[in-house]
C-alpha cells in the first residue's frame, strides 16, 4: 500500500511560526524532503537520518525538480509517510502545484498543509503591512525567478506600475536592477519607497530601506543577498514610523539606508 505525501509549508523560517499540524507531521514522517528556505533552526530539529535536502539556491547548488518529483513517488510507493517541507507556503511560488499534479498523475495520495507565506510575513516582521487603508487597497505577489526556459517574461511590470498597489517580489534580489528599471520606465515615481527584507524571521535578518531610484545602491552597499523579499510601494515607508517600537528582527539602527 502506498504512503501519503504531505506538501507542508514551514513559514518564513522562525520555528515558532510553524503550524501545529506541520509540527505533528514532521514528528510522524518517515522521510522529510526539504528546501533550504525553512531555516537552519527548524531543519536542525529534524533527525538527520530522515532528512533529504532537495533545495535550490540562487547561483549555487540545486536539485532538479524532476528528481524531487520522482523521489516523492518512489518513497510513497515504498509505503513511507513523506513530508515535502517548503519555505513559506507550498502553493506560493513554491512549485507545490507542480508536485501535486505529478503525485496525482502517479496515483499517490497527498495533502496540502498551508504555511505562513513569506510574501506577507517577510514585510510584516519589518513593520510593513502589505495593505494599508491610507496607502493601498491591493497587493501583487511576483516571482523574481521565473522559469529560465521561457522565451520571454510573463510579468507585465508596466501593468503592475499602473495598479498603484503594493508590489512584493519574492526571490528577486538578484534581478533588482532589472525590475526597478522597468518600473521607472513605466512611469513609477522614483521616490516610491522600497524595502528589502533579507532572511525574514531568521536570527540574522537584515533590512534595507530606500526608494525605487536608490534601492539598488542600498542593496550593493549593504551586501544584501538571497533569500530576500522586495516590497515596493507607499507601505514600505511604514517601517520608518514604527521601527522604534517594533520587537521583530534587528535593532532599527542596523537598517541599511
N, C-alpha and C positions, 0 to 999 in steps of 0.2 A: 504493500500500500504506500502510495506517495505521501510525502510530508507536505507541509504548508510553508509558503514563503510570506513573510511579513515585511512589507515596504514601510519602514519606520523612519519618521523624521526625528532627529535628535535636538532640533532647535539650533540656535546660533553658536553654542559651544559651552556655555555655563551648565554644568551637570544639574544644577537645581532647576533649570528650565526644561528638563526632560519631563515628559508626561508620566503619570503613574503607570499607565498601560505600557508605555515604551520600556520603562524600567523593569516591569514584570516580564515582558517578553525577552529582554536581554538576559535575565536570570534563567529563563526556561529554555532558551535556544540551545541547539546543539552546535550551530555554527553561526558566526556573525561576519558577514561580508560588509566592510565599511569603507567609506571615503575618508579623506584626510581632514575634512572640514568639521567633524564632530568635536574636535579639540583634544589635546593631549590628556587632560584630566579625565575626561569621560572614557576615552579609549583605554587609558591605563587601568581603569576599574574593571575592564572585561578580561577574564583569564586569557593569557596569551595562547593557550592551546586550542581555543575555539575562535580566535580572531583570524580573519584573512583580509589583508589590505588590497583593495581593488581601486584605490583612489587615483586621482589625477591632480596635477598641479601645473599651473601656467608656466611654460618654459622649462619644466622639469620632467621627472619620470611620470609615466602614465600607464594605465591598464586599458587596453582596447575594450570598448563597450561590448563587442561581440563575445569576448572572453567572459565578461561578467554575466551576460545573458546565458551563455552556455553553462557556466558554473552553477548558477541558480537552479537550472533544470536538473543538472547532474545530482546535486545534493538533495533536491526534493525527491527525485526518482529513487534515490537510495534510502528514502524514508526519514530523512532528517527534518527537524524543525529549524527553519532558516530565517534569520533576521537580516534584511538588507538595510543597513543603517546609513542614513544620509544626513548631511548637514542641513539645517533649516527644515523645509517641508519637501517630501519626495516629489510632489507634483508642481513645484515652483522652480523651474529651470534645473531640476534635479534628475531628469531623464527617467523619472519614475513611470511616466506614461508609456515609454518605450518598453520598459521592463515588464509592466503589467500586460501589455499586448503580447510580448514574447512568451510569458508564462501561460497566458490563455491559449495561445496557438499550440502549445505543447501539453495542454490538459492539466496544468498544475494549479491547484488551489492557492489563492493568495488573498491577503488582506492589507488594505491601506490604513496606516496609522498616522494621522496628521502630526506635524511638528510645528513649533513656533517658527514662522518663516523669518529669516534674517532680513528680508526686504522691509519688514516693519520693525522687528526687534533691533536691528542694527542702528537705524536712525533713532529709535526710541531711547536706547541706553545713552545716546549722546544728547538727549533732551530735545530731540527733533520729532515732532508729530508729523506723519506723512500727510495728514489733512488738518486744516485749521480754519475755523469759520471766518477769521479775519484775512486769510491769505488764499485759500484754495478749497474747492469742493470736489476735486478729482485728483487721482494719482495714477501714474502709469509705471508699470514694472517692465524693465527692459533688460535683456541679457547683453553684456558686453563681449560675449564669447560665443558667437554664432557658429553653426556648422561650417567648418572650413571648406567643405566640398561644394557649398553653394556658389553659383555663378555671380550672384550679387546679394547685397544685404537686403533683408526683408524689413528692415527698420526704416521708417519714414521719419527722419529727425525733424524735417520741416513741419510735418503734421503735428509732431509732439510739441514743437515750439509754439504752434498756434493754439494749443489747448489751454495754455495759461495755468495748467496744473503742475503738481509736483512730478518730477521725473526721478525714479530710483533706478540706478543702473547696478546690476549685480555682476561680479566677475569682470569689471570693466576698467580697472585702474590702469592697465597696460595700454588701453586704447583711448585714454582720456583726451589726448591732443586731438584725435580724430573727431570724436563726437562733440567736444566743446566747439571746435571749428565749424562743424556742421550746424550747430545751434546758433552760433554767431552769424553765420552766412544766411540763416533763415530769418534773421532779424531779432533774435532774442537779445534783450538788454544786457550789455557787457557787465553791468553791475549786479546782475542776478546772483543772489547768494548761493554758494555751493559748499557742501561739506563732504569730507572723506572720512569714513569710519573703518579703520583697519583692525582686523581680528576682534570684531564686536563681541563683548562679554567675556573674552579671554583675559587672563591676568595681564597680558602685555598689550591690551587695547590702546590704540592711538587715534587721535582725531586731528584732522586738518581743516581749516576754515579759510575760505577765500571767496572770490567771485568767478563768474564764468570766464572772465578775462585773465584772472591771476591764478586759478587753481592748479594749472599745470606746473607753474613755478613753485607753488606751495608743495605739491607732491614731490617734485625733484629735490627741493632744498631739504625737505624732511626725510626723504628716502622712504616714502610710504609705498608698501608693496602688497601684493595679493596675500591673503584674501582681503579685499576691501570693497566697501559699498560707497557709491556716489549718490548724493542727494542734491538735486538741482531745483531751486525754487525759493520763494519767499520764506517757506517754513524753515529752511536751513539757518536763517538768522535767529531762530528761536533759542538756539543753544547759548548765544551770547547774552541773552536776557535771563536765562535760568541757571547757567552753569555754576554760579557761586553756591547754589543750594542743592545741586544735583549730586547724589552719592554714587551713581553708577560710574564705573570706569575711572580714568586717570584724573589727577588733580587738574583743574581747569587751566592752571598756569603752564601745563605741559602741552597745550594745544599748539599745533603748527599753524602759523598765520603769515 
